[in-house]
Amino acid sequence: MAFKDLLVMAGAGTDPATAYALWLAGACGATLTAAAPAIEASIPGYVMADMPADILARIREDAAASANTAIEQFSAAAGPTGVTAETLRIEATVGSLGDMISRLARCFDMTILPQPDPTGIDTTDIIEAVLFGSGHPLMIVPYIRARPQIASVLIAWDGGEPAARAVSDAVPILAMARHVEILTVGDKETGNPYLTGRDLARHLARHGITAEPRLMGSDIGIAEMMLSRAADIGADLIVMGGYGHSRLREIVLGGATREILRSMTVPVLMSH
């Protein structure tokens, strides 16, 4: 299924993701919706009860003004592109934003979010919520501006369910690429004859996508190997499964996923 309905989060610190989302929407012929959060401070009820009404009103007005500014900036950026763009404002607290965007994302083909920025906006919680709770793929864009092209793609393949889902979700984008490489990291491929990079390449060929399987051993971590190989082939995109586990009912990102988010320099399409 082609990407025809994309969601991006607008607001302070999201400009690189917004710019990439506008380019991708144009390349796919998709409608792009920007969700601008009006984030209110999380104030305990017993504190709020003693706060003057005018202060509470000012807090809400400031949150609304911030969201309105984000909508205006997005609309100004979208205008010259010719992309069909829509906007909406969502009201949330800091703690509920990830859950709200995750639920909203269930009615879009894909969500586009910015990489967590150590000197700016930390989107880790939102990424976790959308990755594990939306049921749809997630595109994460580096906080440095990404190249607006998809000529070369690296698929991280281990034969697992998240990786398989990511590849399936990415087929419309893989079809845009001139070069696709399937990277399996390890001393040997899985013993299951139907989970190798060669079998994935055969499957993609049925979709008209030529992909080159590559098996590479490494003395460094899987995430480091993926990023190194992406740099070697000049990849414009990494496709991978998003890994995590449940701890006391809290979804947390797996180590390789978190390292990719920390060190990525090209967009990453993840599914779980």
N, C-alpha and C positions, 0 to 999 in steps of 0.2 A: 504494500500500500504506500502510495506516495505521501510525502509530508505536505499537507495542505492547510494545517491549522497549528500554528506555533505560538508558544507562550514565552514571554521574557519578563523578568522582574526589572522594573525601572526604579530609579532613585539614585541618591548620592553614591558614587563609587562604582556604578554599573555601566559607565559609558563604553568600555571595550566590549562587554557582552552585548550591549544594545546595538552597537555598530555592526558586530558580526551577525547578530540575529537579523538585522535588516538586510544584510547582504545575502544570507542564507535563504531568507524568505523570498527575496527576488530571484535567486537561482532556482528555487523549487517551485515558484509560482504559488507561494503560500500566503495566507493571511497571517499577520503577526499581531498578537494582542499583548500589550504592555500592562502589567499589573503593578500599580503604584501603591505601596502600603502606607497607610496613615497609622503610624506606630505610636501608641500611647504608652506612657510610663506605667510599669507594673506597680501600682500603689496598693498596699494592704487595705482591706475594707475599713479596719479600725482607724487607720490614718486618714483615709479619704473622708470618713464621717466628720472629722474635725477640721477639714480644710475648707476655707472660704469658697463660696460658689464661684466668685469671679476668677480665682486661681485655677479651679478645675476647668472653667470655660476656656481660659487662656491656654491651658495644656492641650485641650482638644482642638482649639483653633490653630495652634502651632503645628500639630500633627497633620491636620487637614491641609494647611498651607504648604507643608513639605511635600505631601502627595500631589497636590495641584501643580506645584513647580515641576515635579518629576514628569507629570503628564504633559505639561507645556513643552518641556525640553525634548521629550520623546517625539511629540507631534512635529516639532520644528525639525528634528533630525530625519523623521520619516518622510516629510513632505517632498523634498527633492528627489527621493529614490524612486517614487512611483509605486512603492509597495502598498498594498491594501493593508492599512493599519487601524487597529482599534485600541481603545484604552479602557481601563476600569480601575476603580479605587477600592482597596480592601482595608477594612479597619481591624487592627490587631494589636496585641501587646507583643513585646519582644519575645516572650516565651511561647506565644501561640502562632507566630508568623510561619514557621516551618510547616506546621500541621495545616494551616489554612492554604498555603500555596500547594502543598501536596494534594489536598482534596480538590483544589481548583484544577490542578494539572491532569486529573483523571479524564477531563473532557477536552484534552488537546493531544495532538499527535506526539509532541515532544516539548520539553521545557528547556530553556536556555538560561543558565545561571553563571555568574562570575566566579572565578577561582577565589578561594579565601585569600585575602590580602593581609600579610602580617603588619602592614603599616596603614591599613584602611579597613574596609568592611570585612568582617569574618562571616562567611556564608556557610561554614561547616555544618551547622545544625540544619539549615534549610536544605543543603545538598543531601544530608542523611535522610531527612523526612521525605523529600521528593523521590530519591533513589529507591527507598524501600517501601514507600507508601502510595506512589502514584499509579503504578501498574503500567507506566510508559517510560520510554527512554529519556535520558537526561544528557544534555550537551553542556559541558563546563568549559568556559572560555578563559584563557589566561588574563591576568590583570594587566599584563603588557599586551598591546594590540596584536591580534592574530592576523596572519595573512588571509585576505579574503579569496581563498581558492581551495579547491580540494583536488589536487593533481595526484598526490601520493598518499596512501593510507596504510597504516600498520595495524593489523589485527593481532591482539594478544589472545592466543588460543591454548587452552588446557583441556578441552573436551568437556568442561563442566557446564551445568545448566545456565548459570549467569552469562558465560561467554557465548553459548549458543543463542541465548535470547538477544544479546547485544548484536551479534552478527545478523540475525534475522531482522532486528529493528533497523539496522544500518543499511540494508540492501539498497534503498533508494539513493543513499549518498554514495555507497560503493560504486554504483553504476555511473556516477559522475567522474570517477577517478580514472587516470591513465595507468596508474601502477598500484597494485594491491599486494602486500606481503603478509603472509600468515606466519607469525612467529610463535614457536613453541620453545620454551626455555627448559633445559634439562639434559641429562645424559642420553636419554632415549624417550621416544614417544610412548604413550600409554599402550599397554598390551591389548586393549580393546581395538580390534581392527577397524572399527567404525568411528573412531574418535580422533583419528590422526589429522594432521594438517593437510595431507594429500586428499583425504576424504572430504574435508571442508572445501578444498579447492575444486573438487569434482562437483560438489553441490552448487557452489557459486557459479561454476561454468554453465550450469543449467539455466542460470539467470542472466547469462551473457556477460558475466564478470570474470575476467582472467586474473587469477591470483597465484602467487608463487609461494609455496610452503617452504619454510626454513626452520630447521632445528638447530639450536645453538646451546651449547653448554656454557656455564658461567660460574665464576668464583665470587661474583657480586650478587646482591639481592635481585629478585625478580623485577621489582620496580625500576631499579637502576639499569638493569639490562634492557628493559623496554624503552626507557628514555634514551639510552645510548644508541640503540638500534634505530629509533625514530630519527635521531639526529643524523645518523650515518646515511640514511636513505632520503633525507630531506622531507620527512613525512609532514603533511599538513593536518593530519588527524590521526588519533589513536582510537581504536574501537576495542572495548574490553568489558568484561563482566565486573560489576561492582560487588565487592565481597564484604561480608560483615557477619556478625553473630549476635545472638541475644544474650544480654547479661542483666539479670534482674528485671526482665521485660523491657530493657532499654536497648534499642538498636544502636550498635556502634560500628564504625567502619573498620574493616580489616586492615592489617598493617600495610600491605601492598597498595591498597586503594588510597589510604591516607598519605602514603609517600608520593604517589602519583599526583594527588591534589596539591601537595606541598611544593613539588619540584617541576611540574608540567610547564612546558613552554609552547605547546600547541594545543588546540582544542581536543577534548576527550569526550567521546560518546560512551556513556555507561548505561547498562541495564542490569537489573537484578531479577 
